[in-house]
Amino acid sequence: MFGFRHLISAVFLMPMVFCWTSSYAVQAGVAAGVKGEAKIAGNERQQPEIIRSGGIILTNDTLTTGAGARMQALLVDESALTLGPNSSLTIDRFVYDPNKGSGEVVANMLRGSLRFVSGRSSALSKPQFKIKTPVGVMGIRGTSTIIVERDEGKSFFMGLVGPGPDNNVGLPPSKIEFSNDYGSQTVDKAGVGFFVEVNQPPGALVPVPADISNLFVNKGREDTSEFW
């Protein structure tokens, strides 16, 4: 398997200014790990293709995982998008320009489960992270968040993994700012989130349910993964 360290080296040998315009797609990152069947579509591909560890990911590419599969897209700024089984996500926009203090990730989550961990862009002066979903748009500030589809797409859970404002590891606090046509919700405490149903305002803040948090935890030695 293509080694994780080799992936990091390959990514950061490239120039440190990456951006997207409407006229062409550029490299956003690579597939850092794939378990099971995952596919990539978009740009000039005539049909979806199997993507393996080390595969190049461009803006406008759509990543899809099958039943029991999962994969991680490692972006150039070291942000990580980890997809669970039966998930689909398109990377709409990617900017990383440390010289200007700007970093931006815009992705469109179509279905399934996602964990987003921000990378070097989060330390810049003007970072912007945005995940579009079928129930609304989530803006992210900080490090780690999760989105999980429930009831066959009838609702989604948005959760903040951390860190919160009172963390003891010296990291900037994370924050979720969600909005749709029916209302908005903000989360600034780790381990907390909310449910959102289709065509409804976001619900009240609740602790992240155990069954959702367990989706992003290794199940045992036979199911371990360096990217999950």
SVG drawing of the C-alpha trace seen along z (x, -y; Angstrom):
<svg xmlns="http://www.w3.org/2000/svg" viewBox="-39 -38 48 47">
<polyline fill="none" stroke="black" stroke-width="0.4" points="0.0,0.0 1.2,-3.5 2.7,-4.7 1.2,-7.6 4.5,-9.3 5.2,-9.0 1.8,-10.6 2.7,-13.6 6.0,-14.0 4.4,-13.8 1.8,-16.4 4.3,-18.9 6.8,-18.7 4.3,-20.6 4.1,-24.5 2.5,-26.0 -0.2,-28.0 -3.3,-26.1 -6.5,-27.6 -9.6,-26.9 -11.2,-28.9 -14.3,-28.2 -12.1,-27.5 -10.1,-24.5 -9.6,-22.1 -6.4,-21.8 -5.1,-19.2 -6.8,-19.4 -5.1,-16.4 -4.6,-12.6 -6.4,-9.5 -4.5,-8.8 -6.2,-5.6 -8.9,-3.4 -10.6,-0.3 -13.1,1.5 -14.4,0.1 -14.2,-3.6 -14.7,-5.5 -13.9,-8.8 -15.9,-10.7 -16.0,-14.1 -13.8,-16.3 -12.9,-14.5 -13.7,-10.9 -16.4,-9.3 -17.6,-7.2 -16.6,-6.6 -13.3,-4.9 -11.8,-2.9 -9.6,-5.1 -6.8,-3.6 -4.4,-5.0 -2.1,-7.6 -4.7,-8.5 -4.8,-12.2 -8.0,-14.2 -8.9,-17.4 -11.4,-20.1 -14.8,-19.1 -14.1,-15.4 -16.8,-13.3 -15.7,-10.6 -18.0,-7.7 -17.6,-4.7 -19.5,-1.4 -21.1,0.7 -18.5,1.4 -15.9,-0.9 -14.2,-4.0 -11.6,-6.4 -9.7,-9.5 -8.9,-12.4 -5.8,-14.2 -5.7,-17.7 -2.6,-19.7 -2.9,-21.8 -3.2,-18.5 -6.9,-18.8 -8.5,-15.4 -12.0,-14.4 -12.8,-10.9 -15.8,-9.2 -17.7,-6.3 -19.6,-3.5 -22.1,-4.5 -21.0,-8.1 -20.5,-10.6 -18.8,-14.0 -17.7,-16.5 -14.8,-18.9 -16.1,-22.1 -13.3,-24.6 -9.9,-24.4 -7.5,-27.3 -4.2,-27.2 -2.0,-30.3 0.0,-30.7 1.8,-33.7 -1.5,-35.6 -2.8,-33.9 -5.8,-32.4 -7.1,-28.9 -10.5,-27.6 -12.2,-24.3 -15.8,-24.0 -17.2,-20.5 -20.7,-19.2 -21.7,-16.1 -24.4,-14.2 -24.9,-11.3 -23.4,-9.1 -21.0,-10.0 -18.0,-12.4 -15.4,-13.5 -13.5,-16.7 -10.2,-17.6 -8.8,-20.9 -5.1,-21.2 -2.6,-24.0 -5.2,-26.4 -6.8,-26.6 -3.7,-28.5 -3.9,-31.1 -5.4,-34.5 -8.3,-33.9 -9.3,-30.3 -12.7,-29.3 -14.2,-25.8 -17.7,-25.0 -19.6,-21.8 -22.8,-21.8 -25.4,-19.1 -29.0,-18.3 -30.3,-20.0 -28.2,-23.2 -24.6,-24.6 -22.2,-24.1 -19.3,-26.6 -16.4,-25.2 -13.8,-27.0 -11.1,-24.9 -10.2,-21.3 -12.6,-18.3 -16.3,-17.9 -18.6,-15.1 -21.7,-14.9 -23.8,-11.7 -26.8,-10.9 -29.8,-9.3 -33.1,-7.7 -32.1,-7.3 -31.5,-10.9 -34.4,-12.3 -32.1,-13.9 -28.5,-14.6 -26.5,-14.9 -23.8,-17.7 -21.3,-17.4 -18.3,-19.1 -15.5,-16.7 -13.1,-19.4 -11.4,-21.1 -13.7,-23.5 -12.8,-26.9 -11.5,-25.5 -9.1,-22.8 -5.8,-22.3 -3.7,-21.5 -3.2,-25.0 -5.3,-24.7 -7.7,-27.4 -11.3,-26.6 -13.5,-24.9 -16.9,-26.1 -19.8,-25.0 -22.1,-27.6 -25.0,-26.0 -27.8,-27.6 -30.6,-26.8 -33.8,-28.5 -35.5,-27.7 -33.0,-28.7 -29.5,-28.4 -27.5,-26.8 -24.0,-27.3 -21.9,-24.8 -18.7,-25.8 -18.5,-22.9 -16.7,-19.6 -18.9,-16.5 -22.1,-18.4 -24.2,-18.6 -27.7,-18.7 -30.0,-16.9 -31.5,-18.6 -34.4,-17.1 -35.1,-17.9 -37.0,-21.2 -36.8,-21.9 -34.8,-24.2 -31.9,-22.7 -32.7,-21.1 -31.6,-21.8 -28.0,-21.0 -27.5,-17.5 -24.5,-15.3 -23.1,-13.4 -24.9,-10.0 -22.7,-7.0 -23.8,-5.2 -22.6,-8.2 -19.3,-8.7 -18.6,-5.0 -18.7,-5.3 -15.3,-7.0 -13.6,-4.7 -11.6,-1.6 -13.6,1.6 -10.6,3.8 -7.4,5.1 -9.0,6.8 -10.6,3.4 -8.0,0.9 -6.9,-1.9 -4.3,-4.7 -6.8,-7.1 -10.0,-6.2"/>
</svg>
